[in-house]
Amino acid sequence: MRLGIDFGTTRTVVAACDRGNYPVVAFTDPAGDTHEFVPSVVAERDGELRFGHEALAVAAEDPAWTVIRSFKRLLGGDASPNRLVRVGSTEIPLVELLSRFLDALRLGILERSNVPRRGGRRRAGASEDLAAVVGTPANALGTQRFLTLDAFRRAGFAVRAMLNEPSAAAFEYTHRHGATLSARREHVVVYDLGGGTFDVSAIRIRGAEHEIVATAGVSRLGGDDFDEQMLRCVLDAAAISEGALVRSARSRLIDACREAKERLNPSTRRIAIDLESVLGAGTPARMATLPVTDYYAACAPLIDRTLQTVARVITCLGDDEGEAVEAPGEAALAGIYVVGGASALPPVVRTLRERFGRRVHRSPYPSAATAIGLAIACDERSGFTLRDVFSRNFVVFREGRAGAEVVLDPIFTGEDRLPRAGDAPVVRTRTYRPVHDIGHFRFMECTSITGGAPVGDGATSGEVLFPFDPALRDRSDLRGIPARRLDREGPLVREEYRLDRQGIVSVRILDLESGYERAWRLE
């Protein structure tokens, strides 16, 4: 069974490969209703965890269950495999929380879905049957990629590849709208506004070949943030202080705001929330009503941030010869393809069209476009190929002058291409003779570098101490030992950095004279 899986912040969508077709998988909830997604939620009570549709079902029956939504956002920032997260009364390692959700997803695919059957039967429990290409935000740092890949594998999925989500959506565009492309207009900009993240990528498409020209994004901007804006508008309209809400009441109100947001259409004039049914009879106001224009005005700064990001990416488009141009390359555009569940908010597409004209097209399946593209990528018979980019910067801080200064050294940048299937990893090496007895390497990923300093979203990726002095190599822990200048010529040392097709970096440091080495896969 070959699948494309879009593990989203609010919803997880799965598409299957079925003889050249890529249907979205429908799941049956405990009430017998079908949905073309699994909600990315977890519920906890007395140490017991439930996931997806089952989590929402048990929480609706018993308020003792604590529901946590959008837990995928925990992957950002200082996430690590051993990081403990709290779900209700339970603490659990982050990677275990992710893998248990994905294990529940695997069982749902095998036992409670409409996936195509082999020989009329599902082969439940056979992990080798679940080959998948999975998505990750284009601006995801290495830790998020590592944890996502590890969680899928722990849950029993055979992960064939990990693709940036807007890159996958470009496959769906070509599959559905290939006729819109021409020799003069061979670029598509994918605008992907999901539940928790925003990504935009410019892709050059020539037949079945897809090459990422540029990508950018905002790691914490999505449907959840539009829900928060509606909550603030509703509380203002009802003259209720947010501080007066207990956690459970706030959670119920944000759910009501999310449902009201998803009901909006271009004809909506007013938003009405029944506060009494959400907060109980003691609420200061039974109803909250506000003009939809007030809500849209509150959302305008969020939408404007996405437009600024789109404009930066479009400036990276080239002319017909592929050369970079300083002016926005809108003439080279076949279209701006709008995907992601949060893009359903009416002012999103309207504002894009006001800026970029009629070339803005919203996918007919905005919430599923990425999953469909991932399923196409999992189908070796599709013939589609992708040349993606690293999409961020990987740097190392080194100690110089026996710790008196710190030097930043970029290893991989956003201009580096990820290797394709079957290609060798991208390798960078540094060879030198150190002048200190201990090498102290601090690794970091960031969205950009300005003036020799990392800026934008970023996170540390690991810290390494390497004994250049052979006398220190029997020490199990080098922390706390100050670096000292060697009184002799240091050994010939090579640093070797490898970038794999998943966008994950590994490092190997080798004393070329003695053969002593250490290697790490950076998280």
C-alpha positions as CSV (number, residue, x, y, z in Angstrom):
1,M,0.0,0.0,0.0
2,R,1.6,3.3,-1.1
3,L,0.4,6.5,0.6
4,G,1.0,10.2,0.8
5,I,0.6,11.5,4.3
6,D,0.3,15.2,5.2
7,F,0.7,15.2,9.0
8,G,-0.9,18.6,9.6
9,T,-1.1,20.9,12.7
10,T,-4.9,20.6,12.9
11,R,-5.7,17.8,10.5
12,T,-3.8,14.8,9.0
13,V,-4.8,13.9,5.5
14,V,-3.9,10.7,3.7
15,A,-4.0,10.0,-0.1
16,A,-3.5,6.5,-1.7
17,C,-1.9,5.4,-5.0
18,D,-4.5,3.4,-6.9
19,R,-3.5,2.6,-10.5
20,G,-2.7,6.2,-11.5
21,N,-5.3,7.7,-9.3
22,Y,-4.7,9.4,-6.0
23,P,-7.9,9.3,-3.9
24,V,-8.1,10.9,-0.5
25,V,-8.6,8.3,2.2
26,A,-11.9,8.6,4.2
27,F,-11.9,7.5,7.9
28,T,-14.9,6.3,9.9
29,D,-15.3,7.9,13.4
30,P,-16.8,6.1,16.4
31,A,-20.3,7.5,15.5
32,G,-20.1,5.9,12.0
33,D,-19.6,9.2,10.1
34,T,-16.9,9.5,7.5
35,H,-14.2,12.2,7.2
36,E,-11.4,12.8,4.7
37,F,-9.0,13.6,7.5
38,V,-8.0,12.6,11.0
39,P,-8.0,15.5,13.5
40,S,-4.5,16.0,14.9
41,V,-5.6,15.9,18.6
42,V,-4.9,13.8,21.7
43,A,-7.1,13.3,24.8
44,E,-5.9,12.2,28.2
45,R,-7.6,10.9,31.3
46,D,-5.8,9.2,34.3
47,G,-2.8,8.4,32.1
48,E,-4.8,7.0,29.2
49,L,-4.3,8.6,25.8
50,R,-6.7,8.5,22.8
51,F,-6.0,10.1,19.4
52,G,-7.9,11.6,16.4
53,H,-11.6,11.0,16.1
54,E,-11.6,8.7,19.1
55,A,-10.1,11.5,21.2
56,L,-12.9,13.9,20.3
57,A,-15.5,11.2,20.9
58,V,-14.5,10.3,24.4
59,A,-14.0,14.0,25.3
60,A,-17.6,14.8,24.2
61,E,-18.9,12.1,26.5
62,D,-16.8,12.8,29.5
63,P,-15.4,16.3,30.4
64,A,-12.7,14.6,32.6
65,W,-10.7,14.0,29.4
66,T,-8.2,16.8,28.6
67,V,-8.0,17.5,24.9
68,I,-4.8,19.0,23.4
69,R,-5.0,20.3,19.8
70,S,-2.3,21.3,17.4
71,F,0.4,19.4,19.3
72,K,2.5,19.3,16.2
73,R,3.5,22.9,17.0
74,L,5.6,21.3,19.8
75,L,8.0,20.3,17.1
76,G,9.2,23.9,16.7
77,G,11.9,25.8,18.7
78,D,13.8,23.7,21.2
79,A,12.1,20.4,20.4
80,S,14.2,17.3,21.0
81,P,13.6,13.5,21.1
82,N,13.8,13.4,24.9
83,R,11.7,16.6,25.6
84,L,8.9,15.8,27.9
85,V,5.5,17.4,27.1
86,R,2.5,17.4,29.4
87,V,-0.9,16.1,28.2
88,G,-3.4,16.5,31.0
89,S,-2.0,14.7,34.0
90,T,0.6,12.8,31.9
91,E,4.1,13.6,30.9
92,I,5.4,11.8,27.8
93,P,8.4,12.2,25.6
94,L,7.6,14.2,22.5
95,V,8.7,11.6,20.0
96,E,6.5,9.0,21.8
97,L,3.5,11.3,21.6
98,L,4.0,11.7,17.9
99,S,4.6,8.0,17.2
100,R,1.6,7.0,19.2
101,F,-0.6,9.4,17.2
102,L,0.9,8.0,14.0
103,D,0.4,4.4,15.2
104,A,-3.3,5.2,15.8
105,L,-3.3,6.7,12.2
106,R,-1.8,3.4,10.9
107,L,-4.5,1.3,12.6
108,G,-7.2,3.7,11.2
109,I,-5.8,3.2,7.7
110,L,-5.9,-0.5,8.0
111,E,-9.1,-1.0,9.9
112,R,-11.4,2.1,9.7
113,S,-10.8,3.5,6.2
114,N,-11.8,3.0,2.6
115,V,-8.3,2.4,1.3
116,P,-8.2,0.1,-1.8
117,R,-8.1,-3.5,-0.7
118,R,-5.8,-6.2,-2.0
119,G,-7.6,-9.3,-3.0
120,G,-10.7,-8.0,-1.3
121,R,-9.0,-8.0,2.1
122,R,-6.9,-5.6,4.1
123,R,-3.7,-7.1,5.4
124,A,-3.9,-5.6,8.9
125,G,-0.7,-5.3,10.9
126,A,1.7,-5.7,7.9
127,S,3.9,-2.6,8.3
128,E,5.7,-3.4,5.0
129,D,2.4,-2.7,3.3
130,L,2.4,0.9,4.4
131,A,5.1,2.6,2.2
132,A,4.7,6.4,2.5
133,V,6.0,9.7,1.4
134,V,5.5,12.2,4.2
135,G,5.4,16.0,4.2
136,T,7.1,18.6,6.3
137,P,6.9,22.4,6.3
138,A,9.4,23.9,3.9
139,N,10.9,26.0,6.7
140,A,11.1,23.1,9.2
141,L,14.4,22.8,10.9
142,G,16.4,19.6,11.1
143,T,15.1,18.7,14.5
144,Q,11.5,18.7,13.3
145,R,12.5,16.6,10.2
146,F,14.4,14.1,12.3
147,L,11.6,13.7,14.9
148,T,8.9,13.4,12.1
149,L,10.9,10.8,10.3
150,D,11.7,8.9,13.5
151,A,8.0,9.0,14.7
152,F,6.7,7.6,11.4
153,R,9.2,4.8,11.4
154,R,8.4,3.9,15.0
155,A,4.7,3.8,14.1
156,G,5.4,1.1,11.4
157,F,5.5,3.2,8.2
158,A,8.1,2.5,5.6
159,V,9.1,6.1,4.8
160,R,10.3,6.3,1.2
161,A,11.0,10.1,1.3
162,M,10.2,13.3,3.1
163,L,9.1,16.2,0.9
164,N,8.5,19.9,1.6
165,E,4.8,20.4,1.6
166,P,4.6,23.1,-1.1
167,S,6.9,21.0,-3.3
168,A,4.4,18.1,-3.0
169,A,1.5,20.5,-3.8
170,A,3.3,21.4,-7.0
171,F,3.0,17.8,-8.1
172,E,-0.7,18.0,-7.6
173,Y,-0.8,21.2,-9.6
174,T,1.0,19.6,-12.5
175,H,-1.1,16.4,-12.3
176,R,-4.3,18.5,-12.5
177,H,-3.4,21.7,-14.4
178,G,-0.4,20.8,-16.5
179,A,-2.0,22.4,-19.6
180,T,-1.6,25.9,-18.0
181,L,2.2,25.6,-18.3
182,S,4.2,26.8,-21.3
183,A,7.7,27.6,-22.3
184,R,7.2,31.3,-21.4
185,R,5.3,30.6,-18.2
186,E,6.8,27.6,-16.6
187,H,6.8,28.8,-13.0
188,V,4.2,28.1,-10.3
189,V,4.2,29.7,-6.9
190,V,2.6,27.5,-4.3
191,Y,0.9,29.5,-1.4
192,D,0.4,27.0,1.4
193,L,-1.5,28.3,4.4
194,G,-2.1,25.4,6.8
195,G,-3.3,25.1,10.4
196,G,0.0,26.0,12.0
197,T,2.5,27.1,9.3
198,F,2.8,29.2,6.2
199,D,5.1,28.2,3.3
200,V,5.6,29.6,-0.2
201,S,7.7,28.0,-2.9
202,A,8.5,29.0,-6.5
203,I,8.8,26.0,-8.7
204,R,10.0,25.7,-12.3
205,I,8.1,22.9,-14.1
206,R,9.2,21.5,-17.4
207,G,7.1,18.5,-18.2
208,A,7.4,16.1,-15.3
209,E,10.5,17.8,-13.9
210,H,10.1,20.1,-10.9
211,E,12.9,22.3,-9.7
212,I,12.5,24.5,-6.6
213,V,13.7,28.0,-7.4
214,A,13.1,29.6,-4.0
215,T,11.2,28.9,-0.8
216,A,10.3,30.9,2.3
217,G,7.8,30.8,5.1
218,V,6.7,31.7,8.6
219,S,6.9,28.9,11.1
220,R,4.1,30.0,13.3
221,L,1.4,31.4,11.1
222,G,-1.7,29.5,10.2
223,G,-5.3,28.7,10.9
224,D,-4.7,28.5,14.6
225,D,-3.7,32.2,14.6
226,F,-6.9,33.2,12.7
227,D,-8.9,31.3,15.4
228,E,-7.1,33.3,18.1
229,Q,-8.0,36.5,16.3
230,M,-11.7,35.5,16.2
231,L,-11.6,34.6,19.9
232,R,-10.3,38.1,20.7
233,C,-13.0,39.7,18.5
234,V,-15.7,37.7,20.2
235,L,-14.6,38.5,23.7
236,D,-14.4,42.2,22.8
237,A,-17.9,42.2,21.3
238,A,-19.2,40.5,24.5
239,A,-17.2,42.7,26.8
240,I,-15.6,39.6,28.5
241,S,-12.1,39.6,29.8
242,E,-9.9,36.7,28.5
243,G,-8.4,36.4,31.9
244,A,-11.8,35.5,33.3
245,L,-11.9,32.3,31.3
246,V,-10.7,29.1,32.9
247,R,-8.7,26.8,30.6
248,S,-11.5,24.5,29.7
249,A,-13.9,27.3,28.9
250,R,-11.3,29.0,26.7
251,S,-10.8,25.7,24.9
252,R,-14.5,25.3,24.2
253,L,-14.7,28.9,23.0
254,I,-11.8,28.5,20.6
255,D,-13.5,25.4,19.2
256,A,-16.7,27.4,18.6
257,C,-14.6,30.2,17.0
258,R,-12.9,27.6,14.7
259,E,-16.3,26.2,13.6
260,A,-17.6,29.7,13.0
261,K,-14.5,30.6,10.9
262,E,-14.9,27.4,8.8
263,R,-18.6,28.4,8.0
264,L,-17.6,31.8,6.6
265,N,-18.2,32.4,2.9
266,P,-18.0,35.5,0.7
267,S,-21.7,36.3,1.4
268,T,-21.3,36.2,5.2
269,R,-22.0,39.6,6.8
270,R,-22.1,38.9,10.6
271,I,-20.5,36.4,13.0
272,A,-22.6,35.1,15.8
273,I,-21.4,32.8,18.7
274,D,-23.9,31.3,21.2
275,L,-21.8,32.0,24.4
276,E,-24.4,30.4,26.7
277,S,-24.1,27.0,25.1
278,V,-20.3,27.3,25.1
279,L,-19.6,28.9,28.5
280,G,-22.7,28.0,30.5
281,A,-25.6,29.9,32.0
282,G,-23.4,32.2,34.1
283,T,-21.8,33.9,31.1
284,P,-22.1,37.8,31.2
285,A,-23.6,37.7,27.6
286,R,-25.7,35.1,26.0
287,M,-24.6,35.9,22.4
288,A,-21.7,37.6,20.8
289,T,-22.2,39.2,17.4
290,L,-19.9,41.2,15.3
291,P,-19.6,42.4,11.7
292,V,-17.5,40.0,9.7
293,T,-15.5,43.1,8.4
294,D,-14.2,43.6,12.0
295,Y,-12.8,40.1,12.0
296,Y,-11.3,40.4,8.6
297,A,-9.6,43.7,9.7
298,A,-8.1,41.9,12.6
299,C,-6.8,39.2,10.3
300,A,-5.4,41.6,7.8
301,P,-1.9,41.9,9.4
302,L,-1.5,38.1,9.2
303,I,-2.5,38.0,5.6
304,D,-0.2,40.9,4.8
305,R,2.8,38.9,6.3
306,T,2.0,36.1,3.8
307,L,1.9,38.6,0.9
308,Q,5.3,40.0,1.8
309,T,6.7,36.5,1.8
310,V,5.2,35.8,-1.6
311,A,6.6,38.9,-3.1
312,R,10.1,38.0,-1.8
313,V,9.9,34.6,-3.5
314,I,8.6,36.0,-6.8
315,T,11.6,38.3,-7.0
316,C,13.7,35.1,-7.3
317,L,12.1,34.0,-10.5
318,G,14.3,34.2,-13.6
319,D,13.9,35.1,-17.2
320,D,13.6,32.6,-20.0
321,E,17.3,31.9,-19.8
322,G,17.1,31.1,-16.0
323,E,19.0,34.2,-15.0
324,A,18.0,36.0,-11.8
325,V,16.2,39.3,-12.2
326,E,15.9,42.2,-9.8
327,A,12.3,43.1,-10.6
328,P,9.5,40.7,-9.6
329,G,9.2,37.9,-12.1
330,E,5.4,37.9,-12.4
331,A,5.6,37.6,-16.2
332,A,7.1,34.2,-15.8
333,L,4.2,32.9,-13.7
334,A,1.7,30.4,-14.9
335,G,-0.1,30.9,-11.6
336,I,-0.1,31.2,-7.9
337,Y,-1.6,28.0,-6.5
338,V,-3.4,28.4,-3.2
339,V,-3.5,25.3,-0.9
340,G,-3.9,24.6,2.8
341,G,-7.1,24.5,4.9
342,A,-6.7,28.0,6.3
343,S,-6.7,29.5,2.8
344,A,-10.5,29.0,2.8
345,L,-10.8,32.3,4.8
346,P,-12.5,34.6,2.1
347,P,-10.1,37.5,2.4
348,V,-7.1,35.3,1.7
349,V,-7.7,34.6,-2.0
350,R,-9.4,38.0,-2.5
351,T,-6.3,39.9,-1.2
352,L,-4.0,37.7,-3.3
353,R,-6.1,38.5,-6.5
354,E,-6.1,42.2,-5.7
355,R,-2.3,42.0,-5.7
356,F,-1.5,39.4,-8.4
357,G,-4.6,39.4,-10.6
358,R,-6.4,36.5,-12.3
359,R,-3.4,34.1,-12.1
360,V,-4.3,33.2,-8.5
361,H,-6.0,29.8,-8.4
362,R,-7.2,28.0,-5.3
363,S,-6.9,24.2,-5.5
364,P,-10.3,22.4,-5.7
365,Y,-9.0,20.2,-2.8
366,P,-7.0,22.8,-0.8
367,S,-6.8,20.7,2.4
368,A,-5.8,17.6,0.4
369,A,-3.5,19.0,-2.3
370,T,-0.3,18.2,-0.3
371,A,-1.4,14.7,0.5
372,I,-2.3,14.0,-3.1
373,G,1.1,15.4,-4.3
374,L,2.8,13.2,-1.7
375,A,1.0,10.1,-3.0
376,I,2.1,11.0,-6.6
377,A,5.7,11.2,-5.3
378,C,5.2,7.7,-3.8
379,D,4.1,6.4,-7.2
380,E,7.2,5.4,-9.1
381,R,5.1,5.2,-12.3
382,S,4.1,8.8,-12.2
383,G,7.4,9.9,-13.7
384,F,7.5,13.1,-11.7
385,T,10.9,14.2,-10.4
386,L,11.8,16.9,-7.9
387,R,15.0,18.9,-7.3
388,D,14.4,20.6,-3.9
389,V,16.5,23.0,-1.9
390,F,17.8,22.9,1.7
391,S,15.5,25.9,2.5
392,R,17.5,27.2,5.5
393,N,21.1,27.7,6.8
394,F,23.2,25.2,8.8
395,V,26.1,26.9,10.5
396,V,28.7,26.0,13.1
397,F,30.1,28.3,15.8
398,R,33.7,27.5,16.5
399,E,35.8,28.8,19.4
400,G,38.9,30.7,18.3
401,R,41.9,32.0,20.2
402,A,41.5,29.5,23.0
403,G,37.9,30.5,23.6
404,A,38.5,34.3,23.3
405,E,36.2,34.6,20.3
406,V,33.5,32.8,18.4
407,V,33.5,32.4,14.7
408,L,30.4,31.6,12.6
409,D,31.0,29.2,9.6
410,P,28.1,28.5,7.2
411,I,28.2,24.9,6.0
412,F,24.9,24.5,4.1
413,T,22.7,27.4,2.9
414,G,19.3,27.8,1.3
415,E,21.0,27.7,-2.1
416,D,22.1,24.0,-1.7
417,R,20.2,21.4,-3.5
418,L,19.0,18.3,-1.7
419,P,20.1,15.0,-3.3
420,R,17.5,13.1,-5.3
421,A,16.6,9.4,-4.8
422,G,19.7,7.3,-5.7
423,D,22.1,10.3,-5.5
424,A,24.9,10.5,-2.9
425,P,24.5,12.9,-0.1
426,V,25.8,16.5,-0.5
427,V,29.2,16.7,1.3
428,R,31.2,19.6,2.7
429,T,34.6,19.2,4.2
430,R,37.1,21.3,6.2
431,T,40.7,20.1,6.6
432,Y,43.1,21.9,8.9
433,R,45.6,21.6,11.8
434,P,44.0,22.9,15.0
435,V,46.0,25.0,17.4
436,H,43.9,24.1,20.5
437,D,43.6,20.8,22.4
438,I,39.8,20.7,22.3
439,G,37.4,21.6,19.5
440,H,34.1,23.1,20.6
441,F,31.5,23.1,17.8
442,R,28.0,24.5,18.3
443,F,25.6,23.8,15.4
444,M,22.6,25.9,14.6
445,E,20.0,26.2,11.9
446,C,18.4,29.5,11.0
447,T,16.3,31.0,8.2
448,S,18.9,33.7,7.2
449,I,22.3,35.2,7.9
450,T,22.8,39.0,8.1
451,G,26.1,40.6,8.8
452,G,27.6,37.4,9.8
453,A,25.0,36.6,12.4
454,P,22.0,34.2,12.3
455,V,18.5,36.0,12.1
456,G,14.9,34.9,11.9
457,D,13.6,31.5,13.1
458,G,16.4,29.3,14.4
459,A,17.3,26.5,16.8
460,T,20.4,24.8,18.0
461,S,21.1,21.5,16.4
462,G,23.7,20.1,18.7
463,E,27.0,20.7,20.5
464,V,30.1,18.7,20.0
465,L,33.4,18.6,21.9
466,F,36.2,16.8,20.0
467,P,39.6,16.0,21.6
468,F,42.3,17.2,19.2
469,D,45.0,16.3,21.8
470,P,45.4,12.4,21.9
471,A,46.0,12.6,25.6
472,L,42.4,13.7,26.1
473,R,40.8,10.9,24.1
474,D,40.3,8.5,27.0
475,R,38.2,11.2,28.8
476,S,34.5,10.3,28.7
477,D,33.4,13.9,29.3
478,L,35.2,16.9,28.0
479,R,32.8,19.4,29.5
480,G,34.3,21.9,31.9
481,I,37.8,21.5,30.5
482,P,39.1,24.8,29.2
483,A,40.5,24.8,25.7
484,R,44.3,25.4,25.7
485,R,46.7,26.2,23.0
486,L,48.8,23.2,21.9
487,D,52.6,23.5,22.4
488,R,53.2,21.6,19.2
489,E,51.7,21.2,15.7
490,G,48.2,19.8,15.9
491,P,47.1,16.7,14.0
492,L,45.6,16.9,10.5
493,V,41.9,17.0,11.1
494,R,39.0,16.7,8.6
495,E,35.4,17.8,9.3
496,E,32.9,16.1,7.0
497,Y,29.3,17.2,6.8
498,R,26.7,15.2,4.9
499,L,23.2,16.5,3.8
500,D,20.8,13.7,2.9
501,R,17.6,13.8,0.8
502,Q,15.4,14.3,3.9
503,G,17.3,17.5,4.7
504,I,19.0,16.1,7.8
505,V,22.7,16.8,8.5
506,S,25.3,14.4,9.9
507,V,28.8,15.2,10.9
508,R,32.0,13.2,11.1
509,I,35.3,14.5,12.6
510,L,38.4,12.5,11.8
511,D,42.1,12.7,12.9
512,L,43.6,11.8,9.5
513,E,47.0,10.8,11.1
514,S,45.8,8.5,13.9
515,G,42.4,7.4,12.4
516,Y,40.5,8.5,15.5
517,E,37.1,9.7,14.7
518,R,33.6,10.5,16.0
519,A,30.3,10.9,14.1
520,W,26.9,12.3,14.9
521,R,23.5,12.6,13.2
522,L,22.5,16.0,14.3
523,E,19.0,16.4,15.9
